[in-house]
């Protein structure tokens, strides 16, 4: 019975790792989108933003701008968007999007593309 616990814990840990890595993959649903090459070309000072499948649409109430600086509400936290993470080219979809990652369990912004706030 004792040897079953470490094995079960290891299997549970492996399942969590595999599930989390699967969430970050492009599942192909945007493969035929005319905007796919544009999304894949987006980058900030922190690197490539990836694609629409990796970005998240942000509701207007979940982001704000003050004197050219942005904050975005991610996972119940207001996160300051670093200036280098802001996508400055025209937004072809009009929706606000954020590409996030985590440091010490807290969300951080890799790329941020402001929308039209309409």
C-alpha positions as a printed Julia matrix, in Angstrom:
118×3 Matrix{Float64}:
   0.0    0.0     0.0
   2.88   2.38    0.8
   4.53   1.92   -2.59
   1.26   2.76   -4.36
   1.15   6.31   -2.95
   4.4    7.57   -4.5
   3.43   5.96   -7.8
  -0.02   7.57   -7.73
   1.51  10.95   -6.85
   3.98  10.65   -9.72
   1.21   9.75  -12.18
  -0.91  12.67  -10.98
   2.04  15.04  -11.4
   2.71  13.74  -14.9
  -0.96  14.2   -15.83
  -0.87  17.83  -14.64
   2.29  18.57  -16.64
   0.86  17.01  -19.79
  -2.47  18.81  -19.41
  -0.8   22.19  -18.94
   1.48  21.74  -21.94
  -1.5   20.78  -24.11
  -3.27  24.04  -23.25
  -0.51  26.11  -24.87
  -0.59  24.36  -28.24
  -2.27  25.6   -31.37
  -4.97  23.0   -31.94
  -5.36  23.89  -35.62
  -8.7   25.69  -35.42
  -7.13  28.85  -36.9
  -5.12  27.07  -39.6
  -7.24  28.5   -42.41
  -7.72  31.98  -40.96
  -6.52  34.76  -43.27
  -5.12  36.49  -40.15
  -3.0   33.5   -39.05
   0.24  34.83  -40.67
  -0.38  38.26  -39.14
  -0.88  36.8   -35.65
   2.24  34.68  -36.02
   4.26  37.75  -37.0
   3.34  39.72  -33.86
   6.16  40.26  -31.4
   7.12  42.51  -28.53
  10.46  43.26  -26.9
   9.88  40.0   -25.0
   9.69  37.85  -28.12
   7.09  36.41  -30.45
   3.54  36.61  -29.19
   2.68  33.28  -30.82
  -0.76  33.18  -32.42
  -4.44  33.9   -31.79
  -4.76  30.45  -30.22
  -2.27  31.46  -27.53
  -3.66  34.94  -26.9
  -6.67  35.81  -24.81
  -9.34  38.38  -25.67
  -9.7   40.94  -22.89
 -13.05  42.62  -22.19
 -13.03  46.42  -22.15
 -13.72  46.48  -18.4
 -10.61  44.36  -17.8
  -8.02  46.77  -19.14
  -7.29  50.45  -18.78
  -4.95  53.1   -20.06
  -3.51  56.01  -18.1
  -1.13  58.45  -19.78
  -0.04  55.89  -22.36
   0.53  53.07  -19.88
  -1.71  50.03  -19.59
  -3.0   47.69  -16.9
  -4.89  44.48  -17.55
  -6.97  42.31  -15.23
  -5.69  38.71  -15.44
  -6.7   35.9   -13.06
  -8.13  38.31  -10.46
  -4.97  40.49  -10.47
  -4.38  43.9   -12.05
  -1.1   43.54  -13.93
   0.94  46.48  -15.21
   1.77  46.0   -18.87
   5.47  46.71  -19.49
   5.94  49.29  -22.24
   8.01  46.75  -24.19
   5.08  44.3   -24.25
   2.73  46.67  -26.12
   2.1   45.8   -29.76
   2.29  49.11  -31.63
   1.23  48.02  -35.1
  -2.43  48.46  -36.14
  -4.84  46.02  -34.52
  -6.46  44.12  -37.42
  -9.12  42.46  -35.28
 -10.12  45.41  -33.08
 -10.27  43.28  -29.92
  -7.92  43.77  -27.02
  -5.68  40.76  -26.56
  -3.06  39.67  -24.08
  -0.45  36.94  -24.24
   0.44  35.96  -20.7
   2.92  33.86  -18.82
   3.52  33.25  -15.12
   6.35  34.07  -12.75
   6.14  32.76   -9.2
   2.48  31.91   -9.77
   1.52  35.45  -10.84
   0.46  36.47  -14.34
   2.79  38.63  -16.42
   2.28  40.12  -19.85
   4.45  38.96  -22.76
   2.45  40.88  -25.37
  -0.5   43.26  -25.17
  -2.51  44.56  -28.09
  -4.97  47.31  -27.14
  -8.36  47.31  -28.81
 -10.76  50.04  -29.72
 -12.71  50.13  -26.41
 -16.08  50.1   -28.2
